[in-house]
Structure formats: structure tokens, C-alpha cells
Amino acid sequence: MEDERVANNPLSVNHGITPENTGEKVNPTLYRAIIGSLMYLTVTRPDIMFATCLCARYQAHPNVNHMLATKKIMRYLKGTPSLCLWYPRKDGFELIAYSDSDYRGCKRDFKSTSGGCHFLGSRLVSWQCKKQTAIAQSTCEAEYIATASCTSQVV
């Protein structure tokens, strides 16, 4: 069952979304409404944050591939209804932060995407996913930028 969830995860590396404006166009109003609904769901489902933000980049001129990606996220949500945030009452207060990045993940400008999350004990209290402002020259530099962003959130 775990392998099936990983295979169907919308966060997979080979997402197939490209910035090309070619292809059949879809209704931008409908696409924006779906993106808005998915953004609302990220409050309790941070596991779809990266994929939703990736799809949100193409709201100006969405095509069929972008709509298929949003439908893939919705199918993932339908298949994993039990995944959500859980906040137990009795837990420690140790602050733990994680960060990660993808190297040159954006196909248009080759910028990396940083992500991070902060836990207070086992409770998730903050998370972020943002395209980096500078173009990293290596995976190490992309990781340093992500770590700096995560550290500034902790401070």
C-alpha cells in the first residue's frame, strides 16, 4: 500500500508540466478556481503544497497538461483521505526544522524551489514552498539558499 501511495504522489519528480504555451487551451477561470481550492486545502494538507504551487505558476495561460496535473492532485487527495495534520495534546516542545530544494526545477528560468517545515514536538506549525529568487549554480548552493530561508523562519 505504501508503494502505491508513493507512485501516485503528485509530488513526483517527473511531473510533466512545461512552460510551453502550445497545446489546447482550457478555461482560465475554471483553472484558477481549482488552484484556489487546492491552495485552501494546503492548510490541512501540506503534502500537496509543492505540486499546487507548481500548477499555480501557469494560471495566466493554462493548457490541457496543466489541467491534467491539477486533476492528478485531486485524484491523490481522493485516494488519501486519512492523511492530514494531527496535533496531539501531550507532546514535547522541541523545535525542529527541515529544509530541502530541487536543483533547477523550473523549466522556464532554471530556478530552484525551496521548501521547509517547522515542528514543535510532533506538531507541524509552519511550512513554506517558494521558488528561489537567484539561479543556483550547483545543488549545494540551492540547498544553502533553502537552509538560509528555513533558518530565517526559525529566527
RAGI-V253409 format. One record per backbone hydrogen bond with DSSP energy under -1.0 kcal/mol. CO is the residue of the C=O (numbers start at 0). NH is the residue of the N-H. E is the energy in kcal/mol with one decimal. If there is no record, write none. Layout:
CO | NH | E
CO | NH | E
This chain:
0 | 4 | -1.9
1 | 5 | -2.2
2 | 6 | -2.2
3 | 7 | -1.7
8 | 11 | -1.3
12 | 14 | -1.7
23 | 63 | -1.8
26 | 30 | -2.2
27 | 31 | -2.5
28 | 32 | -1.9
29 | 33 | -2.2
30 | 34 | -2.4
31 | 35 | -2.5
32 | 36 | -2.1
33 | 37 | -2.4
34 | 38 | -2.5
35 | 39 | -1.9
36 | 40 | -1.8
37 | 41 | -1.1
39 | 42 | -1.2
40 | 43 | -1.2
40 | 44 | -1.8
44 | 47 | -1.7
45 | 48 | -1.4
47 | 51 | -2.4
48 | 52 | -2.6
49 | 53 | -2.2
50 | 54 | -2.0
51 | 55 | -2.0
54 | 57 | -1.5
55 | 58 | -1.1
61 | 25 | -1.6
62 | 66 | -1.9
63 | 67 | -2.6
64 | 68 | -1.7
65 | 69 | -1.8
66 | 70 | -2.2
67 | 71 | -1.9
68 | 72 | -1.7
69 | 73 | -2.1
70 | 74 | -2.3
71 | 75 | -2.0
72 | 76 | -2.3
73 | 77 | -2.2
74 | 78 | -1.9
79 | 82 | -1.0
93 | 120 | -3.1
95 | 118 | -3.6
97 | 116 | -2.1
99 | 114 | -2.7
105 | 109 | -1.4
110 | 105 | -2.2
111 | 131 | -3.2
112 | 101 | -1.7
113 | 129 | -2.6
114 | 99 | -2.4
115 | 127 | -2.4
116 | 97 | -2.6
117 | 124 | -2.7
117 | 125 | -1.3
118 | 95 | -2.7
119 | 122 | -1.5
122 | 119 | -2.8
125 | 117 | -2.9
127 | 115 | -2.0
129 | 113 | -3.2
137 | 141 | -1.9
138 | 142 | -2.2
139 | 143 | -2.2
140 | 144 | -2.2
141 | 145 | -2.0
142 | 146 | -2.6
143 | 147 | -2.5
144 | 148 | -2.1
145 | 149 | -2.3
146 | 150 | -2.7
147 | 151 | -2.2
148 | 152 | -1.5
149 | 153 | -1.7
150 | 154 | -2.4
